[in-house]
Every structure is written in C-alpha cells, then in structure tokens.
Amino acid sequence: MKVAYLILVHKSAQQVRRLISRLNNGKNVIVLHVDSKSESLFQDLSKEFSDSSFVFFSRRRNVNWARFSIVCATLEMFKTLKEKQVDYDFATILSGQDYPIKTNFQIESFLSENKGKIFLENFLLPSKNLPMDGLDRLQGWDFPLSPRRHFIFPHFLKKLRGLRFFYPYFSFFKRVFPRSFKPFAGSAWFTVPSECVNFMMDFVKKEKNFLAFFKRVMFPDEMFFQTVIMNSPFANQVENCNLRYIKWQSAPLLIKKDSIGDLEKSSAHFARKLDQDVDSEILDLIDKRILKLPEIGPLESE
C-alpha cells in the first residue's frame, strides 16, 4: 500500500518538516504546494527537499481563502503525480496544519482493507447544513473584496435589512448551475484512490464550462470535487466521511492539548488544525501517546 500525501502549505517550515517526517515510511510520497506568496517558506523547504526521492513540489499558485485558486492548487498536485510518474494507491489531501493521529501502519492497513473506496464528506445542495441553504454558492456571482471578504451578487441583498426589498428585482442575475450535474458540497479534505484522481484529471480537460462556472463560486474547494465525484461512476464507492478530526464552530478551531483525550478515542486518521506557534505541546502529546514516538526525530531514511 502506497499513499501519496498532497499537502497545501503556506506557513511554518518547522511544522511542515515535522508532518513530513511523520508521513514518511520509506514508501509514501509527498507532494507540496507552497503558496506563491510564501517565498521564504518555499526557499527553506526546497533547499532541504530538492534532491529528495519522495518529496516533490508542484507548480505554485497564489492561493486565497474561499477562492478557486485552492482547487487549482490541488489540481497542480495531481498533475505533479502524473508528471513524476508516481505509482500510488491512494491520494490524501492535507494542509500543513494537519497531523496524523494514526500510525502509518494503521492508515495503510485501513486503506488496504478498503481498497477502491473514496472517503469524501458530501451532501446534496441546497442543504440546511449551510447558510442560505448554499443557494448563494449555487446562484451567486462571487467577487473578492479582500483576501477574507467577498461580495456575492445578488444574494448579499438578503443579508441587509434595508435592501432585502430589492432582491426579487435582481433575481434574474442568478446563475444557473451546469444542468447535467447535481450540486454537492462537503469538506475540502479527502482521500481517494489513484483511479479517481486520473478520472478527475481527464474530467477537467474535457469540461471547460464546468471549470468556468466554479471560478465565480465562493468556497469552490468545498463543492468542486464533491460535485465531480458524486456525478461520476465513482459515486457508489464513496464513504460519507473524510477521516478527519475537526472541531468546528463556523470555522475549524485550533486543536490544543486539552483535546488529547478526544484524539486518542477518535477513529479519524488526521487532526485539523494545529499550530505549533500557539500550542506545540499537543504535537508532542500526539507523538508520545498516540504515535508512540519518544521525541521529534529526523526524517526516516529513504
């Protein structure tokens, strides 16, 4: 069993190194996408791993929150797997702030027992799981005002008491979702077999209109891959879970040392998200109590 870990990173070279060291077992492959805004991070990591036989770097994109650039960065990592002719069984999407809470052996054993399955959180839209049932994502035009603020036309009118009256008069601007697809949403973090990755790469080459639609969708990384997979022959292979432990409160909360008990009980493979600059002790506790590692060590030999 060989796993390709595709990691989106934008900060903390030390934490990324630590994550890589935990994932490296002499068989697994790592593909890093380093945000193009994080030049010093890229220089640091590329200097260390440029000659590595198991760590590769994808083409870099300028990644912004809730934008299509996140989808593009993921697709770049898929392309790198193909360009490097990597032989792998599963691909797992991670961020640099994720951390394993199962050993490599446990993860490999689980995936071997579930070969061919797709671990992807998903739900059909519209859905009560999202504000406005997700209709602003389906029908609205997303325009960024800043890295963290978005203008969704015309749905922003519904959120402003004094302008709600005008919403019906602008409803003809609503976008029409690609008619041959049912829209799905879910977590941006997933694990899929190599055959599914190849299918998605072929899909994006053929469905140019589908890609164009998602370029004006807010949170496209939480819809794009779900919609592609759940409208494909792979849909019947999907398990509606993403193998992640996430504490959620309108956004993922930082996991700190007081959560170690919950992590020990969890069946998830990875915890999200952790920040060693805020609480490094939780990483040490995971290493010692869950992964059974005595201390932070160097990368295992290739």
C-alpha positions in Angstrom: 0.0 0.0 0.0 1.5 3.3 -1.1 -0.1 6.7 -0.2 0.5 10.0 -1.9 0.1 12.9 0.5 -0.7 16.1 -1.2 -0.1 19.0 1.2 -1.2 22.6 0.8 1.2 24.8 2.8 1.7 28.5 3.4 3.5 28.8 6.8 5.8 27.3 9.4 8.6 25.3 7.7 9.3 23.6 11.0 5.8 22.2 11.4 5.7 21.1 7.7 9.0 19.2 8.2 7.6 17.5 11.3 4.5 16.5 9.3 6.6 15.1 6.5 8.7 13.1 9.0 5.6 11.5 10.4 4.3 10.6 7.0 7.5 9.2 5.6 7.8 5.4 5.9 10.1 4.7 3.0 7.2 4.1 0.6 4.8 7.1 0.8 5.2 10.1 -1.5 4.8 13.7 -0.5 3.7 16.5 -3.0 3.9 20.0 -1.6 2.1 23.0 -2.9 3.7 26.1 -1.4 1.6 29.3 -1.7 3.3 31.6 -4.2 3.1 34.4 -1.5 5.2 32.3 0.8 8.6 32.7 -0.9 10.8 32.3 2.2 8.9 29.1 3.1 9.4 27.7 -0.4 13.1 28.5 -0.4 13.5 26.9 3.0 11.7 23.7 2.1 13.1 23.4 -1.4 16.6 23.7 -0.1 16.0 20.8 2.2 14.0 18.5 -0.1 15.1 19.5 -3.7 17.1 16.2 -4.0 14.6 14.0 -2.2 13.3 10.9 -3.8 9.9 11.1 -2.0 9.1 14.8 -1.7 8.1 16.7 -4.8 7.0 20.3 -5.4 4.1 21.2 -7.6 3.7 24.4 -9.7 2.8 27.2 -7.3 -0.3 29.2 -7.3 -1.4 32.4 -5.4 -3.9 30.8 -3.1 -6.6 32.8 -1.4 -9.3 31.8 1.1 -12.6 30.6 -0.4 -11.3 31.1 -4.0 -10.9 28.9 -7.0 -7.1 29.1 -6.6 -7.4 26.4 -3.9 -9.0 24.0 -6.5 -6.2 25.0 -8.9 -3.5 24.2 -6.3 -5.0 20.8 -5.7 -5.1 20.1 -9.4 -1.5 21.1 -9.7 -0.5 18.5 -7.2 -2.5 15.9 -9.2 -0.5 16.9 -12.2 2.8 16.5 -10.4 1.9 12.9 -9.5 1.3 12.3 -13.2 4.4 14.2 -14.4 6.7 12.4 -11.9 5.0 9.0 -12.9 4.3 8.3 -9.3 2.9 4.8 -8.6 0.4 5.1 -5.7 -2.8 3.5 -4.4 -4.5 6.4 -2.6 -4.1 10.2 -2.6 -4.9 12.2 0.6 -5.3 15.9 0.6 -3.8 17.7 3.7 -2.9 21.1 4.8 0.4 22.0 6.6 -1.6 22.3 9.8 -2.9 18.7 9.8 -1.2 16.0 11.8 -1.6 12.2 11.9 -3.4 10.6 14.8 -2.9 7.1 13.4 0.4 5.4 12.6 1.5 4.8 9.0 0.9 1.1 9.6 -2.7 1.7 10.9 -3.5 4.0 7.9 -2.1 1.6 5.4 -3.9 -1.4 7.0 -7.2 0.6 6.9 -6.8 1.6 3.2 -5.7 -1.9 2.2 -9.0 -3.2 3.8 -10.9 -0.5 1.9 -9.2 -0.5 -1.4 -11.1 1.3 -4.1 -13.2 3.3 -1.6 -13.4 7.1 -1.6 -13.5 8.9 1.8 -15.3 12.2 1.0 -17.8 14.1 3.1 -20.7 15.1 0.9 -24.2 16.4 0.9 -26.6 17.4 -1.9 -27.4 21.2 -2.3 -29.5 23.0 -1.4 -28.9 22.0 2.2 -29.7 23.2 5.7 -26.0 22.5 6.5 -25.1 25.8 5.0 -26.3 29.4 5.4 -29.0 30.3 2.9 -29.1 26.6 2.1 -26.0 27.1 0.0 -28.0 28.9 -2.7 -25.6 31.8 -2.6 -22.9 29.4 -3.7 -25.0 27.9 -6.4 -26.6 31.0 -7.8 -24.5 34.0 -6.8 -21.6 35.7 -8.5 -18.6 35.8 -6.2 -16.3 38.8 -6.3 -13.4 39.2 -3.8 -13.2 42.5 -1.9 -10.1 41.4 0.1 -8.4 38.1 1.0 -11.1 37.4 3.6 -14.1 39.4 2.4 -16.4 38.5 -0.5 -19.3 40.2 -2.4 -21.9 37.7 -3.5 -24.3 39.2 -6.0 -27.3 39.4 -5.8 -27.6 37.4 -2.6 -25.9 40.0 -0.4 -29.2 42.0 -0.6 -30.9 39.3 1.5 -28.5 39.9 4.3 -29.0 43.7 4.5 -32.3 44.7 6.1 -32.7 47.9 4.2 -32.1 46.2 0.8 -34.0 43.0 1.1 -36.9 44.6 -0.7 -34.8 44.9 -3.9 -33.7 41.3 -4.0 -36.6 40.0 -6.2 -35.8 42.7 -8.8 -32.3 41.4 -9.2 -33.1 37.7 -9.1 -32.8 37.4 -12.9 -29.0 37.8 -12.3 -28.9 34.4 -10.5 -26.5 31.9 -12.1 -27.7 28.6 -13.5 -25.7 25.6 -12.2 -24.4 23.3 -15.0 -27.6 21.5 -16.0 -26.2 18.0 -16.4 -24.8 17.9 -12.8 -26.4 17.8 -9.4 -24.5 20.1 -6.9 -22.8 18.6 -3.9 -20.8 20.1 -1.1 -18.7 19.0 1.9 -15.2 19.1 3.4 -12.3 20.1 1.3 -10.1 17.3 2.8 -10.5 13.8 1.3 -8.8 10.5 0.4 -9.3 9.0 -3.0 -7.9 6.0 -4.9 -5.5 6.7 -7.8 -8.1 5.7 -10.4 -10.4 8.5 -9.1 -7.5 11.1 -9.4 -7.0 10.0 -13.0 -10.7 10.4 -13.7 -10.8 13.9 -12.3 -7.8 14.9 -14.3 -9.5 13.7 -17.5 -12.7 15.5 -16.4 -11.1 18.9 -16.1 -9.6 18.6 -19.5 -13.0 17.9 -21.1 -15.4 20.0 -19.0 -14.2 23.6 -19.6 -17.7 25.1 -19.0 -17.8 23.4 -15.6 -14.5 24.9 -14.6 -15.5 28.3 -15.8 -18.7 28.2 -13.6 -16.7 27.4 -10.5 -14.3 30.3 -11.0 -17.1 32.6 -9.6 -18.2 30.3 -6.8 -17.5 31.0 -3.2 -15.8 28.1 -1.3 -15.4 26.1 -4.6 -13.0 23.7 -2.8 -16.0 22.6 -0.7 -18.1 21.9 -3.8 -15.9 21.2 -6.8 -14.6 17.7 -6.1 -17.8 16.6 -4.4 -19.8 17.5 -7.5 -17.3 15.9 -9.9 -17.2 12.6 -7.9 -20.8 12.3 -6.9 -21.9 12.8 -10.6 -19.4 10.1 -11.8 -19.3 6.3 -11.9 -17.3 6.5 -8.7 -20.2 7.8 -6.7 -21.1 4.3 -5.4 -17.6 3.9 -4.0 -18.0 6.9 -1.7 -18.0 6.7 2.1 -19.5 9.8 3.5 -16.6 10.7 5.9 -13.3 12.3 5.4 -11.2 10.5 8.1 -10.5 13.8 9.8 -11.0 15.0 13.4 -12.1 18.7 13.2 -13.5 20.9 16.0 -15.9 23.1 14.1 -17.5 26.4 15.2 -18.4 28.2 11.9 -14.7 27.5 11.1 -12.2 24.9 12.2 -10.9 25.7 15.7 -7.3 25.2 16.7 -6.8 21.9 18.4 -4.9 22.3 21.7 -3.5 20.0 24.4 -6.8 19.7 26.2 -8.1 17.7 23.2 -5.6 14.8 23.5 -8.2 12.6 25.2 -10.7 13.0 22.3 -7.9 12.4 19.7 -7.0 9.2 21.4 -10.6 8.0 21.2 -11.1 9.2 17.6 -11.2 6.8 14.6 -10.0 9.6 12.3 -6.6 9.4 10.6 -5.7 13.1 10.9 -6.4 16.0 13.2 -7.1 19.5 11.8 -5.9 22.1 12.6 -2.9 22.6 14.8 -0.4 25.4 15.1 2.9 24.8 16.9 3.3 28.6 17.5 0.1 28.6 19.6 0.4 25.2 21.2 3.3 22.9 20.4 2.6 20.6 23.3 -0.4 19.0 21.5 2.0 17.8 18.8 4.3 16.3 21.5 1.4 14.6 23.2 0.2 13.0 19.9 3.7 11.8 19.2 4.1 10.2 22.6 0.6 9.0 23.5 -0.8 8.1 20.1 2.0 7.6 17.6 4.2 6.2 20.4 7.2 8.2 19.3 9.7 9.3 22.1 10.7 12.6 20.5 10.9 14.6 17.4 13.4 12.9 15.2 15.0 13.5 11.8 13.4 12.2 8.6 13.4 8.4 8.3 15.8 7.1 5.7 14.5 6.8 2.2 
